[in-house]
Amino acid sequence: MLYIGGMRNENNTYRQGSNGETSCLTCSVREASKILGVSESTVRRMIRDEELRGLRFRGRIRISLSLLNDFLRGNTGREAA
């Protein structure tokens, strides 16, 4: 998982919460597929077709949990055609 803030490296990729725990702001394709109840290939297709936004970090696709939450709520940020 990609972490943002606290134990910082040059990319500022870790964040430590007020309780001292490191919190995660992204999930993997596998984790997103479990959350959405679809296959990993479906999540990859959704990213490819721009239904869901993902980012590539060190060769792996990461999905922002806030964007995934918005997607689940129906707020994809895309204009209706």
Protein Blocks (a to p, Z undefined) as FASTA:
>chain_A
ZZehjjdcfkopaccdfkopacdfbdcfklmmmmnopafklmmmmmmnopaccddeehia
cddfklmmmmmnopnopacZZ
